[in-house]
């Protein structure tokens, strides 16, 4: 009489080793992330820069292009807001006149802390081609609000704006993590333009003989 065949003993099944749990991101050791609260807030802040939706001149067209489908800065967490009370980033895009400068300062004061400013284009940086011959154009928005990032160009391309935003995100991360905010503005692409100063306009008048 043939002996019955007994099945080989099997190891107990581990419920964590199912095929679905073997996919990247599904393992138990990948489900929990430990971090300090400050680091978590810094991560969220630097990836959700809500910028104030306003522009004063032709640099605003490049700002619109950056928000369009070709560059889509929404993917960087940059969402336009129509009120300064919901924005933490001001992008000064275009020429600022002396009459408009006070309104820009008011909008900046209505933004919540910490607030950041990007000066976009030569006109916002130093008055651009109008600064020498136009009495009404402001020679740099930094005379009214502190600027964190300067983007040179007339007008700067959307790639330059994105480069400036990435530099600003690094500043936001450092500020939120270490509480240190640099007072030295960053100039995109290392331009050597003397922003905020004009040799021909700022030189002292010649003394009469």
C-alpha positions as MATLAB code, in Angstrom:
seq = 'XXXXXXXXXXXXXXXXXXXXXXXXXXXXXXXXXXXXXXXXXXXXXXXXXXXXXXXXXXXXXXXXXXXXXXXXXXXXXXXXXXXXXXXXXXXXXXXXXXXXXXXXXXXXXXXXXXXXXXXXXXXXXXXXXXXXXXXXXXXXXXXXXXXXXXXXXXXXXXXXXXXXXXXXXXXXXXXXXXXXXXXXXXXXXXXXXXXXXXXXXXXXXXXXX';
ca = [
       0.000    0.000    0.000;
       1.440    3.378   -1.086;
       2.085    5.907    1.582;
       0.151    9.246    1.257;
       2.154   12.217   -0.041;
       2.455   14.952    2.548;
       2.987   18.513    1.301;
       6.201   20.256    2.233;
       5.896   22.667    5.143;
       5.554   26.330    4.087;
       6.840   29.334    5.923;
       4.180   31.623    7.351;
       3.127   34.294    4.862;
       4.277   37.817    5.592;
       1.402   40.219    4.836;
       3.870   43.028    4.153;
       5.482   41.087    1.299;
       2.490   41.000   -1.046;
       3.141   41.905   -4.699;
       1.459   45.270   -4.252;
       3.724   46.200   -1.370;
       6.829   45.530   -3.441;
       6.178   48.537   -5.675;
       8.315   51.636   -5.013;
       6.729   53.847   -2.398;
       4.444   51.154   -0.970;
       6.801   49.534    1.522;
       6.198   50.224    5.178;
       9.581   51.852    5.632;
       8.616   54.390    2.958;
       5.306   55.413    4.487;
       6.499   57.479    7.444;
       8.717   60.534    7.160;
      10.248   62.030   10.276;
      11.151   65.720   10.219;
      11.138   68.783   12.404;
       8.118   71.051   12.210;
      10.279   73.941   11.006;
      11.670   71.857    8.164;
       8.187   70.768    7.172;
       6.966   74.364    7.120;
      10.032   75.447    5.157;
       9.379   72.738    2.582;
       5.779   73.863    2.159;
       6.627   77.556    2.073;
       9.341   77.357   -0.544;
       7.134   75.258   -2.812;
       4.033   77.453   -2.562;
       5.038   81.015   -3.400;
       1.789   82.853   -4.095;
       2.599   86.004   -6.061;
       0.604   89.204   -6.323;
      -1.093   89.512   -9.707;
      -0.190   92.917  -11.069;
       2.120   94.397  -13.679;
       2.783   97.955  -14.769;
       4.420   97.730  -18.202;
       5.720   95.427  -20.935;
       7.554   93.093  -18.524;
       4.080   91.991  -17.503;
       3.758   90.266  -20.895;
       6.750   88.084  -20.026;
       5.197   87.396  -16.626;
       2.005   86.262  -18.384;
       4.074   84.093  -20.715;
       5.754   82.455  -17.707;
       2.321   81.560  -16.375;
       1.150   80.216  -19.733;
       1.209   76.596  -20.921;
       4.743   76.735  -22.358;
       6.508   77.488  -19.053;
       3.669   76.886  -16.578;
       5.140   78.241  -13.361;
       2.108   76.814  -11.578;
       4.066   73.555  -11.489;
       6.503   75.307   -9.148;
       3.689   76.055   -6.741;
       3.414   79.699   -7.861;
      -0.253   80.625   -7.877;
      -1.321   84.205   -8.700;
      -3.414   85.956   -6.090;
      -5.504   89.066   -6.714;
      -5.142   90.428   -3.185;
      -1.929   91.240   -1.304;
      -3.311   89.691    1.882;
      -3.118   86.250    0.285;
       0.260   86.754   -1.419;
       3.774   86.428   -0.050;
       5.682   87.361   -3.220;
       5.588   90.621   -5.162;
       6.970   90.573   -8.687;
       7.518   94.169   -9.787;
       7.238   93.737  -13.551;
       7.603   96.955  -15.470;
       8.207  100.671  -15.207;
       7.339  102.324  -11.911;
       6.589  106.045  -11.884;
       6.850  108.272   -8.838;
       3.057  108.403   -8.712;
       2.772  104.609   -8.785;
       5.569  103.975   -6.278;
       3.418  104.933   -3.310;
       0.746  102.438   -4.390;
       3.369   99.709   -4.705;
       4.542  100.478   -1.187;
       0.948  100.245    0.073;
       0.481   96.846   -1.569;
       3.758   95.646   -0.068;
       2.695   96.747    3.415;
      -0.581   94.820    3.055;
       1.262   91.551    2.377;
       1.814   89.160    5.262;
       5.229   88.408    6.726;
       7.509   87.003    5.539;
       7.108   88.851    2.250;
       9.479   88.727   -0.687;
      10.103   91.050   -3.640;
      11.438   90.260   -7.109;
      12.389   93.200   -9.315;
      11.837   92.101  -12.899;
      13.369   94.018  -15.783;
      15.638   97.019  -16.180;
      12.840   99.532  -15.614;
      11.969   98.134  -12.197;
      15.660   97.689  -11.375;
      16.976  101.119  -12.305;
      14.464  103.001  -14.434;
      15.606  101.443  -17.705;
      15.822  103.583  -20.845;
      13.432  106.152  -19.372;
      15.408  107.053  -16.266;
      17.660  109.661  -17.853;
      15.152  111.621  -19.902;
      11.847  111.067  -18.083;
      11.252  113.032  -14.908;
       8.346  110.791  -13.849;
      10.115  107.385  -13.811;
      11.487  106.018  -10.549;
      15.163  105.016  -10.614;
      14.686  101.608   -9.010;
      11.881  100.160   -6.904;
      14.394   99.468   -4.130;
      13.927  103.074   -3.032;
      10.454  102.133   -1.770;
      10.506   98.401   -0.989;
      13.396   96.036   -0.134;
      14.288   93.805   -3.076;
      15.464   90.205   -2.703;
      16.045   89.222   -6.347;
      17.021   91.391   -9.313;
      16.301   90.072  -12.829;
      18.038   92.182  -15.499;
      16.839   92.432  -19.079;
      14.590   94.540  -21.266;
      12.492   92.537  -21.050;
      13.861   89.415  -19.323;
      12.672   86.116  -20.729;
      10.488   83.735  -18.712;
      13.527   81.494  -18.198;
      15.215   84.354  -16.318;
      12.147   84.772  -14.128;
      12.148   81.066  -13.315;
      15.873   81.286  -12.500;
      15.139   84.135  -10.114;
      12.300   82.196   -8.499;
      14.571   79.206   -7.909;
      17.128   81.482   -6.226;
      14.345   82.947   -4.103;
      13.142   79.492   -3.077;
      16.596   78.777   -1.668;
      16.401   81.970    0.373;
      12.967   81.029    1.659;
      14.249   77.589    2.705;
      17.177   79.083    4.608;
      14.982   81.674    6.288;
      12.321   79.212    7.356;
      14.862   76.676    8.587;
      17.531   78.818   10.243;
      15.711   82.127   10.730;
      18.389   83.972    8.746;
      17.390   86.341    5.962;
      20.104   87.727    3.729;
      20.048   91.479    3.232;
      22.200   91.293    0.094;
      20.019   91.042   -3.020;
      20.715   88.335   -5.573;
      21.227   89.325   -9.201;
      20.224   86.700  -11.741;
      23.042   85.739  -14.159;
      25.510   87.977  -12.309;
      24.723   91.081  -14.357;
      27.062   93.983  -13.666;
      24.525   96.760  -14.224;
      24.670   99.395  -11.478;
      21.103   98.911  -10.335;
      19.599  101.841   -8.487;
      22.333  104.284   -9.499;
      22.909  106.378  -12.591;
      26.214  108.031  -13.179;
      24.805  110.704  -15.473;
      21.797  111.466  -13.305;
      23.269  111.130   -9.823;
      26.539  113.000  -10.320;
      26.788  116.331   -8.508;
      26.241  119.448  -10.595;
      29.327  121.083  -11.955;
      30.587  124.024   -9.993;
      30.443  127.359  -11.741;
      33.865  128.914  -12.258;
];
